[in-house]
């Protein structure tokens, strides 16, 4: 019998394992959605852990037998997407009465894809954000993530692109969901 996965708050000592998972997921699960150049660029320049979320206790890891299978979280901070390397310092806190919380940095190990781990993270993050008074959630979705977010009740607000070194342009979608 397989040991069930365990979802828990991420800790700073988990960051290297999560970064490795993110790099593997970013390349492998982008196939069919992005060109290899786009997948490499977005993985190298955008994807990664925002340790402010780890410090806030709003970023989570799913493990089985000590193996990192997925990570992701929600945020009460203004940044919509991006890792530590894209930030200059701590973000301001959002007002849950007037601003949407953020869904941030969901990644699943390719070997664990399509096993319900993204949905498990999403349901957990929605409950946590709602408990903190957030009425709406917003996110910047990569194309591989759009199916999960649509299935979770999010709607596309606007498609947009980010320009990355190379030069490479990568399509994303701003998505939103009312939770309260």
C-alpha positions in Angstrom: 0.0 0.0 0.0 1.3 3.5 -0.9 1.9 6.0 1.8 -0.5 8.9 1.5 1.0 12.3 0.6 1.5 14.8 3.5 0.8 18.5 3.0 2.6 20.8 5.4 3.9 24.3 5.7 7.3 24.7 3.9 10.3 25.6 5.9 13.5 27.4 4.9 15.4 24.1 4.9 13.0 22.9 2.2 13.9 25.6 -0.3 16.7 23.7 -2.1 14.5 20.7 -2.6 11.6 22.9 -3.8 13.9 24.8 -6.2 15.0 21.5 -7.7 11.4 20.3 -8.0 10.4 23.7 -9.6 13.2 23.5 -12.2 12.3 19.9 -13.1 8.5 20.7 -13.3 9.0 24.0 -15.2 10.8 22.2 -18.0 9.0 18.8 -18.2 5.4 20.0 -17.7 5.7 22.9 -20.1 6.0 20.5 -23.1 3.1 21.0 -25.4 2.3 24.4 -23.9 5.6 26.3 -24.5 8.5 25.9 -26.9 11.7 24.6 -25.3 13.1 28.1 -25.4 10.1 29.5 -23.6 10.2 26.8 -21.0 13.9 27.3 -20.3 13.5 31.1 -20.1 10.6 31.2 -17.8 12.1 28.5 -15.6 15.4 30.3 -15.4 14.2 33.8 -15.0 10.8 33.7 -13.3 10.1 30.4 -11.5 11.3 29.7 -8.1 10.5 30.0 -4.4 9.5 33.4 -2.9 10.9 32.9 0.6 8.6 35.7 1.9 5.8 33.2 1.5 7.7 30.6 3.5 8.4 33.1 6.2 4.7 34.1 6.2 3.6 30.4 6.6 1.6 30.5 3.4 3.8 28.3 1.2 3.4 24.5 1.4 5.1 21.3 0.4 3.5 17.9 -0.3 5.8 15.0 0.4 5.6 11.2 0.4 8.2 9.2 2.2 10.4 12.3 2.4 10.2 13.0 -1.3 9.0 16.4 -2.4 6.1 15.9 -4.8 4.6 19.4 -5.1 4.8 22.9 -3.7 2.6 26.0 -3.9 0.9 28.5 -1.8 -1.1 31.7 -1.4 0.0 35.1 -0.4 -1.3 38.1 1.5 1.3 40.2 -0.3 1.2 42.4 -3.4 3.5 40.4 -5.7 1.5 38.5 -8.3 4.3 36.1 -9.4 8.1 35.5 -9.3 10.8 34.2 -7.1 13.2 35.9 -4.7 15.6 36.9 -7.6 12.8 39.1 -9.1 12.1 41.0 -6.0 13.9 44.0 -4.3 12.5 43.3 -0.8 9.4 42.5 1.2 6.1 43.4 -0.4 3.4 45.3 1.2 0.5 43.5 2.8 -2.8 43.3 0.9 -6.1 44.4 2.4 -8.4 41.4 2.4 -11.5 43.6 2.4 -10.5 45.3 -0.9 -7.8 43.4 -2.6 -7.5 39.8 -3.8 -5.1 37.4 -2.2 -2.7 35.6 -4.5 -2.2 32.0 -5.5 1.5 31.6 -6.0 4.0 29.2 -7.5 2.3 25.9 -7.8 4.6 23.1 -9.1 4.2 19.3 -9.2 7.0 16.8 -9.8 6.6 15.3 -13.3 6.5 11.8 -11.8 3.5 12.9 -9.6 1.6 14.9 -12.2 -2.1 14.3 -12.7 -2.5 12.7 -9.2 -4.6 15.4 -7.6 -1.7 17.1 -5.8 -2.3 20.5 -7.4 -6.0 20.3 -6.5 -5.0 19.3 -2.9 -2.8 22.4 -2.7 -5.5 24.6 -4.2 -8.2 23.5 -1.8 -5.9 24.0 1.1 -4.8 27.5 0.0 -8.4 28.6 -0.7 -9.4 27.5 2.8 -6.4 29.3 4.4 -7.0 32.5 2.4 -10.8 32.5 3.2 -10.0 32.0 6.9 -7.8 35.2 6.7 -10.8 37.1 5.4 -10.0 37.1 1.6 -13.0 37.2 -0.6 -11.2 36.9 -3.9 -8.0 35.2 -5.2 -5.9 36.2 -8.2 -3.0 34.5 -9.9 -0.7 34.7 -12.9 -1.0 31.4 -14.6 1.4 29.8 -17.0 -0.2 27.9 -19.8 0.5 24.5 -18.2 -1.3 25.7 -15.1 -4.4 27.1 -16.8 -6.3 23.8 -16.9 -5.9 23.3 -13.1 -7.0 26.8 -12.4 -10.0 26.6 -14.7 -11.0 23.3 -13.1 -10.7 25.0 -9.7 -13.2 27.7 -10.7 -10.9 30.5 -11.7 -11.7 32.6 -14.8 -9.3 34.3 -17.2 -9.3 38.1 -16.6 -6.7 38.9 -19.2 -4.0 37.2 -21.2 -0.6 38.9 -21.2 3.0 38.2 -22.1 6.3 38.7 -20.3 9.5 39.5 -22.2 12.5 37.5 -21.0 16.2 37.5 -22.0 16.9 35.7 -25.3 14.7 37.6 -26.3 11.8 35.3 -25.5 8.2 36.2 -24.9 6.1 33.9 -22.7 2.3 34.0 -22.5 0.6 34.0 -19.1 -3.0 34.6 -18.0 -4.2 36.7 -15.1 -7.0 34.7 -13.4 -9.4 35.4 -10.6 -11.9 33.6 -8.4 -14.4 34.8 -5.8 -14.1 32.6 -2.6 -16.2 34.5 -0.1 
